[in-house]
Amino acid sequence: MATSQSFFPPFLLGQGYDIHRLVPGRPLMLGGVQVAHSMGSEAHSDGDVVLHALIDALLGARAKGDIGEHFPSSDAAFKEMPSRVMLARILPLVLSDGYAIANVDMTVFLERPKLSPYKQTIQSHVAALLALPVDRVSFKAKTAEKFPPVGSGDAVAASAGILLYRLTP
């Protein structure tokens, strides 16, 4: 069986998912943007489910593990770490060997607050973090139609898909 890199297409697809319980007294961070809400993600880090799903999508595309392997919650060094810092640390690992990001598609699942006022800001912020044009970053917001745990307001979740491509054959 051939294992040469030239045998494979120059594209890699990754997908990620994250969910966190919502608790009072924590900021709600989504895509590196603080969203006004009475609750935020219960997490070892800042609990940004959008960036966590994105990090897992990036790592998955390159078969480099998952966010918990790189930033274990058992390690005090990562306590309260901003997810944008995690992303900045993962990008060089994922984009090594001549890979680049073609596009990103993200969805957050949250019953409230409504995210319409934040969508463009989150999209622009993630695009800047990835050094991509805004039209290569999609951000969508959905409710869970009152189905628990997201629909009952007890949790926030996000999914992300990413397409990487090799710059040089």
One Martini backbone bead per residue (centre of mass of N, CA, C, O) as a GRO file, in nm:
protein
  169
    1MET     BB    1   0.096   0.037   0.023
    2ALA     BB    2   0.071   0.361  -0.016
    3THR     BB    3   0.252   0.651   0.166
    4SER     BB    4   0.273   0.883  -0.004
    5GLN     BB    5   0.201   1.212  -0.009
    6SER     BB    6   0.136   1.228  -0.326
    7PHE     BB    7  -0.121   1.037  -0.310
    8PHE     BB    8  -0.255   1.267  -0.170
    9PRO     BB    9  -0.446   1.504  -0.127
   10PRO     BB   10  -0.415   1.863  -0.044
   11PHE     BB   11  -0.644   1.784   0.173
   12LEU     BB   12  -0.788   1.875   0.503
   13LEU     BB   13  -1.023   1.757   0.742
   14GLY     BB   14  -1.196   1.916   1.020
   15GLN     BB   15  -1.348   1.844   1.347
   16GLY     BB   16  -1.546   2.005   1.613
   17TYR     BB   17  -1.635   1.984   1.973
   18ASP     BB   18  -1.827   2.163   2.234
   19ILE     BB   19  -1.913   2.161   2.597
   20HIS     BB   20  -2.079   2.369   2.852
   21ARG     BB   21  -2.156   2.466   3.144
   22LEU     BB   22  -2.369   2.696   3.295
   23VAL     BB   23  -2.265   2.971   3.511
   24PRO     BB   24  -2.242   3.180   3.750
   25GLY     BB   25  -1.978   3.428   3.740
   26ARG     BB   26  -1.916   3.401   3.430
   27PRO     BB   27  -1.791   3.451   3.137
   28LEU     BB   28  -1.899   3.480   2.796
   29MET     BB   29  -1.716   3.306   2.556
   30LEU     BB   30  -1.707   3.381   2.189
   31GLY     BB   31  -1.457   3.391   1.978
   32GLY     BB   32  -1.316   3.605   2.191
   33VAL     BB   33  -1.598   3.714   2.290
   34GLN     BB   34  -1.782   3.904   2.503
   35VAL     BB   35  -2.093   3.809   2.634
   36ALA     BB   36  -2.385   3.922   2.748
   37HIS     BB   37  -2.432   3.753   3.064
   38SER     BB   38  -2.517   3.576   3.363
   39MET     BB   39  -2.344   3.350   3.214
   40GLY     BB   40  -2.092   3.089   3.202
   41SER     BB   41  -1.834   2.883   3.156
   42GLU     BB   42  -1.745   2.583   3.283
   43ALA     BB   43  -1.387   2.600   3.342
   44HIS     BB   44  -1.043   2.601   3.332
   45SER     BB   45  -1.071   2.802   3.139
   46ASP     BB   46  -1.271   3.026   2.957
   47GLY     BB   47  -1.480   2.837   2.782
   48ASP     BB   48  -1.452   2.859   2.463
   49VAL     BB   49  -1.632   2.673   2.245
   50VAL     BB   50  -1.547   2.782   1.971
   51LEU     BB   51  -1.235   2.757   2.003
   52HIS     BB   52  -1.232   2.461   2.089
   53ALA     BB   53  -1.355   2.347   1.829
   54LEU     BB   54  -1.139   2.468   1.643
   55ILE     BB   55  -0.894   2.327   1.765
   56ASP     BB   56  -0.998   2.038   1.711
   57ALA     BB   57  -1.014   2.071   1.404
   58LEU     BB   58  -0.719   2.129   1.356
   59LEU     BB   59  -0.603   1.875   1.490
   60GLY     BB   60  -0.766   1.669   1.321
   61ALA     BB   61  -0.655   1.736   1.036
   62ARG     BB   62  -0.345   1.648   1.157
   63ALA     BB   63  -0.340   1.430   1.377
   64LYS     BB   64  -0.286   1.600   1.692
   65GLY     BB   65  -0.530   1.545   1.857
   66ASP     BB   66  -0.638   1.727   2.146
   67ILE     BB   67  -0.698   1.972   2.370
   68GLY     BB   68  -0.649   1.787   2.628
   69GLU     BB   69  -0.352   1.711   2.550
   70HIS     BB   70  -0.239   2.018   2.536
   71PHE     BB   71  -0.470   2.120   2.779
   72PRO     BB   72  -0.485   2.011   3.070
   73SER     BB   73  -0.690   2.035   3.356
   74SER     BB   74  -0.451   1.923   3.552
   75ASP     BB   75  -0.304   2.193   3.468
   76ALA     BB   76  -0.233   2.495   3.618
   77ALA     BB   77  -0.115   2.654   3.365
   78PHE     BB   78  -0.430   2.661   3.230
   79LYS     BB   79  -0.563   2.842   3.417
   80GLU     BB   80  -0.761   3.078   3.264
   81MET     BB   81  -0.698   3.044   2.978
   82PRO     BB   82  -0.704   3.179   2.688
   83SER     BB   83  -0.811   3.055   2.387
   84ARG     BB   84  -0.636   3.237   2.203
   85VAL     BB   85  -0.370   3.118   2.313
   86MET     BB   86  -0.414   2.831   2.230
   87LEU     BB   87  -0.442   2.887   1.929
   88ALA     BB   88  -0.158   3.017   1.893
   89ARG     BB   89  -0.011   2.743   1.972
   90ILE     BB   90  -0.143   2.554   1.744
   91LEU     BB   91  -0.096   2.674   1.461
   92PRO     BB   92   0.206   2.592   1.404
   93LEU     BB   93   0.153   2.286   1.417
   94VAL     BB   94  -0.068   2.275   1.185
   95LEU     BB   95   0.096   2.481   0.969
   96SER     BB   96   0.293   2.294   0.904
   97ASP     BB   97   0.425   2.177   0.611
   98GLY     BB   98   0.248   2.383   0.418
   99TYR     BB   99  -0.011   2.474   0.562
  100ALA     BB  100  -0.353   2.595   0.516
  101ILE     BB  101  -0.637   2.790   0.536
  102ALA     BB  102  -0.939   2.799   0.368
  103ASN     BB  103  -1.175   2.729   0.591
  104VAL     BB  104  -1.451   2.819   0.821
  105ASP     BB  105  -1.707   2.642   1.026
  106MET     BB  106  -1.942   2.776   1.267
  107THR     BB  107  -2.136   2.662   1.561
  108VAL     BB  108  -2.369   2.779   1.794
  109PHE     BB  109  -2.533   2.660   2.102
  110LEU     BB  110  -2.795   2.884   2.222
  111GLU     BB  111  -3.066   3.008   2.381
  112ARG     BB  112  -2.917   3.233   2.566
  113PRO     BB  113  -2.853   3.477   2.411
  114LYS     BB  114  -2.881   3.654   2.149
  115LEU     BB  115  -2.634   3.670   1.868
  116SER     BB  116  -2.677   3.884   1.647
  117PRO     BB  117  -2.495   4.127   1.766
  118TYR     BB  118  -2.217   3.922   1.745
  119LYS     BB  119  -2.150   3.779   1.477
  120GLN     BB  120  -1.952   3.976   1.330
  121THR     BB  121  -1.746   3.998   1.558
  122ILE     BB  122  -1.672   3.700   1.574
  123GLN     BB  123  -1.591   3.661   1.282
  124SER     BB  124  -1.365   3.879   1.281
  125HIS     BB  125  -1.198   3.767   1.516
  126VAL     BB  126  -1.133   3.489   1.398
  127ALA     BB  127  -1.003   3.589   1.141
  128ALA     BB  128  -0.771   3.735   1.286
  129LEU     BB  129  -0.655   3.487   1.440
  130LEU     BB  130  -0.614   3.337   1.138
  131ALA     BB  131  -0.547   3.529   0.898
  132LEU     BB  132  -0.833   3.588   0.757
  133PRO     BB  133  -1.075   3.637   0.568
  134VAL     BB  134  -1.402   3.682   0.643
  135ASP     BB  135  -1.507   3.501   0.388
  136ARG     BB  136  -1.363   3.230   0.547
  137VAL     BB  137  -1.576   3.287   0.788
  138SER     BB  138  -1.815   3.103   0.966
  139PHE     BB  139  -2.106   3.217   1.165
  140LYS     BB  140  -2.337   3.044   1.376
  141ALA     BB  141  -2.671   3.049   1.531
  142LYS     BB  142  -2.835   2.831   1.770
  143THR     BB  143  -3.087   2.659   1.893
  144ALA     BB  144  -3.256   2.384   2.092
  145GLU     BB  145  -3.565   2.402   2.130
  146LYS     BB  146  -3.561   2.329   2.457
  147PHE     BB  147  -3.341   2.116   2.459
  148PRO     BB  148  -3.150   1.946   2.649
  149PRO     BB  149  -2.915   2.152   2.785
  150VAL     BB  150  -2.932   2.399   2.597
  151GLY     BB  151  -3.249   2.464   2.591
  152SER     BB  152  -3.248   2.517   2.919
  153GLY     BB  153  -2.968   2.690   2.978
  154ASP     BB  154  -2.717   2.485   3.084
  155ALA     BB  155  -2.573   2.523   2.793
  156VAL     BB  156  -2.289   2.527   2.567
  157ALA     BB  157  -2.225   2.492   2.211
  158ALA     BB  158  -1.988   2.365   1.953
  159SER     BB  159  -1.897   2.377   1.605
  160ALA     BB  160  -1.630   2.267   1.369
  161GLY     BB  161  -1.495   2.341   1.046
  162ILE     BB  162  -1.205   2.243   0.837
  163LEU     BB  163  -0.984   2.355   0.569
  164LEU     BB  164  -0.695   2.222   0.440
  165TYR     BB  165  -0.389   2.317   0.260
  166ARG     BB  166  -0.136   2.275   0.035
  167LEU     BB  167   0.089   2.494  -0.095
  168THR     BB  168   0.281   2.254  -0.168
  169PRO     BB  169   0.340   1.952  -0.339
   0.00000   0.00000   0.00000
